[in-house]
Amino acid sequence: MTRETTDVLLIGGGIVSATLASLIARLEPSWSVEVFERLDDVAAEASNGWNNAGTGHAALCELNYTPRTRNGSIEITKAVDVHEQFLITAQYWSSLVKEGALAAPSTFINSTPHLAFVRGDADRDFLAARHEALTSHHFFQSMDYSADSTTIEQWAPLLTRDRRTDESIAATYAAEGTDVDFGSITRQLFEDFTRRGGGLHTHTEVTALHRGTDGLWQVRSRDRTSGAVSVKRARTVLVGAGGWALKLLRSAGATEVRGYGLLPVSGTFLSTTAPEIVDQHQVKVYGKAPIGAPPMSMPHLDARIIDGQRSVLFGPFAGAIPKFLKNGSIWDLAGSLRADNLWPLTTMGVKNLNLVSLLARDLLATHASKVTALQAFAPSANETDWQAIVAGQRAQIVKPDTKGRGVLQFGTEVITSAEGTLAGVLGASPGASTAVPIALEILRRCFPQHVEAWETATLIDYIPSLRTSLASDPAFTEQVKEAITSSLDLDQPLAGKDR
C-alpha cells in the first residue's frame, strides 16, 4: 500500500472532470492534479457519444425550459439561463481550438438545426406563444416558426412524409443548433491535460474517502486489474463520478447530502444508419412530453455524428434497471438506501405516480410499439430500418424538502463541503452542455481565495463574457456568437439574423 499527496484529485473520467482538469492545468500549472477513473478508458459512461442524445443544450428546442404559467404567459427565464451557460461552454471550447488544445471542431461539434415540433391545435397555440416569448429576447431572435407543412417539410422532410394533410402541426426552427460528441471532446480534454503533466489513472476505483486530522483527504483506491490497494492524500477532492458521486460523498461523511437519494433510470433509443433516412434528417427535433410526464420523457428525433459516423436516434424510452451507472451493479439502488433517505424516496414515489407509470409503460414496450411512437414524428418510419440501442444510466436526485418529503430534481447540482475541500456533482441534463459553468462554480466554491486572480489573469481570455451578463447585452452577445461560429467552423451563424 502506497501513500502519496496531490493538490487536487478528481474522481471520474467524464466531461465535468475533464473540464475541471483542463481548467486547473491552465490556472495553476504548478499544482499536482490527478484523475482516477474506474473503467479502462475515459468517457465510457454518460459522456460516451452513444450514451446520450448529443444535444448542445441551448434551450432552442427543449419545451420544458419554457413552461406556461398560471396566467397563460410563457416563462423564458430558464431558457435564457441555459442558453447563456451553453455560450460560456462554447467560448471555452473555441479558445481551446484556437490554442491548438482541441482538434478540428468537426471532431466534436457540428451545426445541426434544432426544431421543436408539436401536433394538435392546443400545442400549436402553445408553440406559437413560446416562439413569440422567446424571440422577444435577443438570444432567440433568429428562431423561426411555422404551422405550414410545406415549410416544415423543408426543415425536416421526415416529419411530413406520409402524414395526414388535415393534421394540425407546428414547428420552430433554430439554425444555430449543434450536435456534440461529448465522448470525443472529453477524450481530447484529457489528452491535453496529460500533455500538460496531469496524471490520469484508469481502472482505478475509489472505495473510500476520509479526512484526516491534518485536514488532508485519504483517498483509498483499488486497481481493478491487479487488485492492488493504494491510499493517496489530497488537499482537495472533486467528485465527478456520475451515479456513484453520492456514494462517495457519503463515504466522505458529507453532511450536505444527508437525506439525499437517487432514482436510477435507464434509457434506450431506436437507431438507424440507413442512408435514405440519415441523408434526409440532419436536424434535432424535440417534441412535447405527455401531460403529467417528467421532462426525461420528452421524445426527440436526433441527427447524430459520433466518431465521424452519421446516424439518427429516436427516444428515449425509459427503463427500471437498479444501476446508477451503465457499468455499475444491480445492487446500486439497494446499497444506497439509508435511514435518512428511505422516507424521501418513498414519498417521492407516491407523489410521482406518473413517473412510475412511464417507467412501467416503457419497460413493457415492444419494438413495434416503440416504432409506433416514432411514427408520431416520422409517419413513414419502417420497423425494419430501426434497431434498439441501450443508452446511459441517469441517476436523478431525490432530495428532502423542509418537511422531509422527497422532491425529484431534474437538473445538475453541485455539492460542496463546508470547508470547501470536497465537492461533487449530482444529477443529469443539461450537465454536459453546461460543463464549463459547472466547473467554474466548483472552482469558485473550493478556491475562493484564487478566483479574482484567476479571472483577471487567465479565465477572461478563455471566456470573454465571464464578467458580463450576455442576457443583458445584445451587442456583446452578437460578438461572442460570431466568434464562436468562426472558431468552431459552424455552418450557420449563431448571431441573430435581421428580421
C-alpha positions in Angstrom: 0.0 0.0 0.0 1.5 3.4 -1.1 0.8 6.8 0.2 1.3 10.0 -1.8 0.0 13.5 -1.7 -1.5 15.5 -4.5 -3.0 19.0 -4.6 -6.2 18.1 -6.4 -7.7 14.7 -7.0 -10.6 14.3 -9.5 -12.8 11.2 -9.3 -14.5 10.2 -12.6 -13.5 10.3 -16.2 -16.4 12.2 -17.7 -16.9 15.6 -19.2 -17.1 17.5 -15.9 -13.8 16.1 -14.6 -12.2 16.6 -18.0 -13.3 20.3 -18.0 -12.0 20.8 -14.4 -8.7 19.1 -15.2 -8.3 21.3 -18.3 -9.1 24.5 -16.4 -6.9 23.8 -13.3 -3.9 22.8 -15.6 -4.1 26.3 -17.1 -4.9 28.2 -13.9 -2.3 26.6 -11.6 0.2 24.7 -13.8 2.4 24.1 -10.7 -0.3 22.2 -8.9 -0.3 18.4 -8.9 -3.6 17.2 -10.3 -4.6 13.6 -10.8 -7.7 11.8 -12.1 -9.0 8.4 -11.1 -11.4 6.5 -13.4 -12.6 3.1 -12.5 -13.1 1.9 -16.1 -10.5 1.1 -18.7 -11.0 4.4 -20.5 -12.4 7.9 -20.0 -15.8 8.9 -21.4 -17.2 5.4 -21.0 -20.3 6.3 -19.1 -22.8 9.2 -19.7 -20.2 11.2 -21.7 -19.9 8.5 -24.3 -21.4 9.6 -27.6 -23.8 6.6 -27.7 -24.9 7.1 -24.1 -26.6 10.5 -24.6 -28.5 12.4 -27.3 -25.6 14.7 -28.1 -27.7 17.8 -28.0 -25.8 21.1 -27.4 -28.4 22.2 -24.9 -29.0 25.8 -25.7 -32.8 25.9 -24.9 -33.6 26.2 -28.6 -35.9 23.2 -28.8 -36.4 21.8 -25.3 -40.0 22.7 -24.4 -39.6 22.0 -20.7 -37.5 25.1 -20.3 -40.4 27.3 -21.3 -43.5 26.4 -19.2 -46.8 28.1 -19.5 -47.6 30.0 -16.2 -51.0 30.1 -14.5 -51.9 33.3 -16.2 -51.2 31.8 -19.6 -47.9 33.5 -20.3 -44.7 31.7 -21.3 -41.9 31.8 -18.8 -38.5 32.0 -20.5 -36.1 32.6 -17.5 -34.8 29.0 -17.5 -34.3 29.1 -21.3 -32.3 32.3 -21.1 -30.1 30.9 -18.3 -29.4 27.6 -20.1 -28.6 29.4 -23.4 -26.1 31.7 -21.6 -24.5 28.7 -19.9 -24.0 26.9 -23.3 -22.4 30.1 -24.7 -19.9 30.1 -21.8 -19.1 26.4 -22.6 -18.8 27.1 -26.3 -16.5 30.1 -25.7 -14.1 27.9 -23.8 -14.1 25.2 -26.5 -13.5 28.0 -29.1 -10.5 29.2 -27.2 -9.0 25.7 -26.9 -9.4 25.2 -30.6 -7.6 28.4 -31.3 -4.9 27.4 -28.8 -4.5 24.0 -30.5 -5.5 22.1 -27.5 -8.6 20.6 -29.3 -8.5 19.1 -32.7 -10.6 20.3 -35.7 -14.1 21.4 -34.4 -15.8 18.8 -36.6 -14.4 16.1 -34.4 -16.7 17.1 -31.6 -19.3 19.7 -32.7 -21.3 20.2 -35.9 -24.1 22.5 -37.0 -27.4 20.7 -36.6 -30.5 22.9 -36.6 -32.8 22.4 -33.6 -36.6 22.1 -34.0 -39.4 22.0 -31.6 -42.4 20.0 -33.1 -45.9 19.6 -31.9 -49.2 18.2 -33.0 -52.8 19.3 -32.3 -54.4 22.8 -32.1 -53.7 23.3 -28.4 -50.0 22.5 -28.7 -49.7 24.5 -31.9 -51.0 27.6 -30.0 -48.6 26.9 -27.2 -45.7 26.7 -29.6 -46.7 30.0 -31.3 -46.9 31.7 -27.9 -43.5 30.2 -26.9 -42.0 31.5 -30.1 -43.3 34.9 -29.5 -42.0 35.0 -26.0 -38.5 33.7 -26.9 -38.0 35.9 -29.9 -38.6 38.9 -27.7 -35.2 38.2 -26.2 -32.1 38.8 -28.3 -30.8 35.2 -27.6 -33.5 33.7 -29.8 -34.3 36.4 -32.4 -33.3 34.2 -35.3 -35.8 31.4 -34.4 -38.5 30.8 -37.0 -42.0 29.4 -36.5 -44.4 27.8 -39.0 -47.6 25.8 -39.0 -47.3 25.3 -42.7 -46.5 21.7 -43.7 -44.6 22.8 -46.8 -42.2 24.9 -44.7 -41.8 22.2 -42.1 -41.0 19.7 -44.9 -38.2 22.0 -46.0 -36.8 21.9 -42.4 -37.3 18.2 -41.7 -38.8 16.1 -44.5 -39.3 13.0 -42.3 -41.9 15.0 -40.2 -44.3 15.4 -43.1 -43.8 12.4 -45.3 -46.9 10.2 -45.3 -48.6 12.5 -42.7 -52.3 13.2 -43.0 -52.8 16.5 -44.7 -55.5 17.5 -42.2 -53.4 17.0 -39.1 -52.6 20.2 -37.2 -48.8 20.5 -36.8 -46.3 23.3 -36.0 -42.6 23.7 -35.5 -39.9 26.2 -34.6 -36.5 26.2 -36.4 -33.2 27.4 -34.9 -30.4 27.1 -37.4 -27.8 27.8 -34.8 -28.3 24.4 -33.1 -25.5 21.9 -32.7 -24.8 18.2 -32.3 -22.0 17.5 -29.8 -19.9 14.3 -29.5 -19.3 14.6 -25.7 -17.2 11.5 -25.8 -14.8 13.0 -28.3 -14.4 16.3 -26.5 -13.9 14.5 -23.2 -11.1 12.4 -24.6 -9.5 15.4 -26.2 -9.6 17.4 -23.0 -7.9 14.6 -21.1 -5.3 14.2 -23.8 -4.5 17.9 -23.4 -4.4 17.5 -19.6 -1.9 14.7 -19.7 0.3 16.6 -22.2 0.5 19.3 -19.6 1.7 16.9 -16.9 -1.5 15.8 -15.4 -1.9 12.3 -14.0 -4.7 10.1 -15.5 -5.2 6.7 -13.9 -7.8 4.4 -15.5 -9.1 1.1 -14.0 -8.6 2.8 -10.6 -11.7 2.5 -8.4 -12.1 4.8 -5.4 -13.5 2.7 -2.5 -13.4 5.2 0.4 -12.8 8.8 1.4 -11.8 10.0 4.8 -10.5 13.4 6.0 -7.5 13.0 8.3 -6.7 15.1 11.4 -4.2 17.0 9.3 -7.0 18.2 7.0 -5.9 16.2 4.0 -8.2 13.7 2.4 -7.3 10.0 2.5 -8.4 8.5 -0.8 -8.4 4.7 -0.9 -8.5 3.1 -4.3 -8.2 -0.3 -5.8 -6.6 -1.2 -9.1 -9.3 -3.2 -10.9 -6.6 -5.1 -13.0 -4.1 -6.1 -10.3 -6.2 -5.8 -7.2 -3.6 -3.6 -5.5 -4.9 -1.1 -2.9 -3.4 2.4 -2.6 -4.1 5.4 -0.4 -3.4 8.9 -1.8 -3.6 12.0 0.2 -5.2 15.1 -1.4 -5.7 18.7 -0.4 -8.9 18.9 -2.4 -11.2 16.2 -3.9 -13.6 16.8 -6.7 -16.1 14.1 -7.4 -17.5 13.9 -10.9 -18.3 10.2 -10.8 -21.9 10.4 -12.2 -24.2 8.0 -10.4 -21.6 7.0 -7.9 -20.9 10.5 -6.7 -23.5 10.3 -3.9 -21.9 7.1 -2.6 -18.5 8.7 -2.5 -19.8 11.9 -0.9 -21.5 9.8 1.8 -18.3 7.8 2.3 -16.6 11.2 2.9 -19.1 12.0 5.6 -20.5 15.0 3.8 -23.5 16.1 5.9 -24.6 18.2 2.9 -26.1 15.1 1.3 -28.0 13.9 4.3 -31.4 12.6 3.2 -30.4 12.5 -0.5 -31.3 9.5 -2.6 -31.1 8.6 -6.3 -33.6 7.3 -8.7 -31.9 5.2 -11.4 -33.5 5.5 -14.9 -32.1 3.5 -17.8 -32.7 4.6 -21.4 -32.9 3.0 -24.8 -33.1 4.6 -28.3 -34.1 3.4 -31.7 -31.2 4.0 -34.1 -30.7 3.8 -37.8 -27.8 4.4 -40.2 -30.0 3.8 -43.3 -28.7 6.2 -45.9 -32.1 7.2 -47.2 -33.1 8.3 -43.6 -29.8 9.8 -42.5 -29.4 11.9 -45.7 -32.9 13.4 -45.2 -32.8 14.1 -41.5 -29.9 16.3 -40.4 -31.7 18.2 -37.6 -32.7 17.6 -34.0 -36.4 17.5 -33.3 -37.8 17.7 -29.8 -41.4 17.0 -29.0 -43.7 17.7 -26.1 -43.8 15.2 -23.2 -47.3 13.8 -22.4 -49.3 15.7 -19.9 -48.0 14.9 -16.4 -44.9 13.2 -17.6 -41.5 14.3 -16.4 -39.0 16.1 -18.7 -37.0 12.9 -19.3 -39.9 11.5 -21.3 -39.7 14.3 -23.9 -39.3 12.5 -27.2 -36.8 13.6 -29.8 -35.6 12.6 -33.2 -31.9 13.4 -33.5 -29.3 13.5 -36.2 -26.0 12.3 -34.7 -22.4 12.4 -35.7 -20.4 10.0 -33.4 -16.8 9.2 -34.2 -17.4 10.7 -37.7 -20.4 8.3 -38.4 -23.8 9.7 -39.1 -27.0 8.2 -37.7 -30.4 9.1 -36.5 -31.8 8.3 -33.0 -35.3 8.4 -31.6 -36.3 8.2 -27.9 -35.6 8.0 -25.1 -37.5 5.0 -23.8 -37.1 4.7 -20.0 -36.4 1.6 -18.1 -36.0 0.5 -14.5 -32.6 -1.1 -14.1 -31.4 -0.5 -10.5 -27.9 0.6 -11.5 -26.5 4.1 -11.0 -24.0 3.6 -13.8 -24.3 1.7 -17.1 -21.2 -0.3 -15.9 -22.5 -0.3 -12.3 -24.1 -3.0 -10.2 -27.7 -4.2 -9.9 -27.2 -3.6 -6.2 -26.5 0.1 -6.5 -30.0 1.2 -5.5 -30.3 -1.2 -2.6 -26.9 -0.3 -1.4 -27.7 3.4 -1.4 -30.7 3.1 1.0 -30.1 4.7 4.4 -32.4 5.5 7.3 -32.2 9.2 6.3 -33.3 8.7 2.7 -36.0 6.0 2.9 -38.8 8.4 3.7 -37.8 11.0 1.0 -37.6 8.2 -1.6 -40.9 6.7 -0.6 -42.8 10.0 -0.6 -41.2 10.9 -3.9 -42.6 7.7 -5.4 -46.1 8.4 -4.1 -46.0 12.0 -5.5 -44.7 10.9 -8.9 -47.0 8.1 -9.9 -46.9 9.5 -13.4 -43.2 8.7 -13.5 -43.8 5.2 -12.2 -46.4 4.8 -14.9 -43.9 6.0 -17.5 -41.3 3.5 -16.4 -43.7 0.7 -16.4 -45.0 1.6 -19.9 -41.6 1.9 -21.4 -40.3 -1.2 -19.7 -43.1 -3.3 -21.3 -42.9 -1.6 -24.7 -42.2 -3.9 -27.6 -40.1 -2.9 -30.6 -43.2 -2.5 -32.6 -44.8 -0.2 -30.1 -41.6 1.9 -30.0 -41.7 2.3 -33.7 -45.4 3.4 -33.4 -44.2 6.1 -31.1 -41.5 7.0 -33.6 -44.2 7.3 -36.3 -45.8 10.2 -34.5 -42.7 12.1 -35.6 -41.8 10.2 -38.8 -45.0 8.6 -40.2 -43.1 6.8 -42.9 -40.8 5.0 -40.4 -40.4 1.3 -41.2 -39.8 -1.1 -38.4 -37.0 -3.0 -40.2 -34.9 0.1 -40.5 -34.5 0.7 -36.8 -32.6 -1.1 -34.1 -32.7 -0.6 -30.3 -29.6 0.6 -28.5 -29.0 0.9 -24.8 -28.0 4.4 -23.7 -26.5 5.6 -20.5 -27.9 5.5 -17.0 -29.5 8.5 -15.3 -29.3 8.9 -11.6 -31.9 11.5 -10.8 -31.6 13.4 -7.5 -34.2 12.9 -4.8 -33.7 15.4 -2.0 -35.8 16.1 1.1 -37.8 19.3 1.3 -38.3 21.3 4.6 -40.7 18.7 5.8 -38.5 15.7 4.9 -40.6 14.7 1.9 -38.7 13.7 -1.3 -38.5 16.0 -4.2 -37.4 14.7 -7.6 -34.8 17.0 -9.2 -34.2 17.2 -13.0 -31.1 19.3 -13.2 -27.5 19.3 -12.1 -26.5 20.2 -8.6 -23.1 21.0 -7.1 -22.5 19.9 -3.6 -19.6 21.4 -1.6 -18.4 20.7 1.9 -18.5 23.5 4.5 -14.7 23.9 4.4 -14.6 23.7 0.6 -12.1 20.9 0.2 -14.7 18.4 -1.1 -17.1 18.9 -4.0 -19.3 16.7 -6.1 -21.7 16.9 -9.0 -25.1 15.2 -8.8 -27.9 14.9 -11.4 -28.2 14.9 -15.2 -29.3 17.1 -18.1 -28.2 19.6 -19.2 -25.0 18.8 -17.4 -22.6 18.1 -20.3 -23.6 21.2 -22.3 -23.1 23.4 -19.2 -19.9 21.6 -18.1 -17.8 24.8 -18.1 -20.2 26.8 -15.8 -20.5 23.8 -13.5 -16.7 23.6 -13.3 -16.4 27.3 -12.7 -18.9 27.1 -9.9 -16.9 24.3 -8.3 -13.7 26.3 -8.6 -15.3 29.4 -7.0 -16.6 27.4 -4.1 -13.4 25.4 -3.4 -10.8 28.0 -4.2 -12.4 31.4 -3.4 -9.1 32.9 -2.5 -7.8 32.4 -6.0 -10.9 33.3 -8.1 -10.2 37.1 -8.5 -6.7 36.4 -9.8 -7.7 33.5 -12.0 -10.5 35.5 -13.6 -8.3 38.6 -14.3 -5.2 36.8 -15.4 -6.5 33.8 -17.3 -10.2 33.0 -17.4 -11.3 36.2 -19.1 -9.0 35.3 -22.1 -10.7 31.9 -22.5 -14.2 33.1 -21.7 -14.6 36.8 -22.8 -18.1 37.1 -21.4 -17.0 35.8 -17.9 -17.8 39.1 -16.1 -20.7 40.1 -18.4 -24.3 39.1 -18.5 -24.9 38.3 -22.1 -28.6 38.1 -21.4 -28.4 41.9 -20.8 -26.0 42.8 -23.6 -27.3 42.2 -27.1 -24.3 43.8 -28.8 -21.7 41.7 -26.9 -23.8 38.6 -27.4 -23.6 39.1 -31.2 -19.8 39.5 -31.0 -19.5 36.4 -28.8 -21.7 34.3 -31.1 -19.9 35.4 -34.2 -16.5 34.5 -32.6 -17.9 31.0 -31.6 -19.2 30.4 -35.1 -15.9 31.3 -36.7 -13.7 29.4 -34.3 -15.9 26.2 -34.3 -16.5 26.2 -38.0 -20.2 26.2 -37.6 -22.2 26.4 -40.9 -24.9 28.8 -39.7 -24.1 32.0 -37.9 -25.1 31.8 -34.2 -25.7 35.5 -34.2 -29.3 36.7 -34.7 -30.2 37.4 -38.3 -32.0 40.5 -39.4 -35.7 40.1 -39.2 
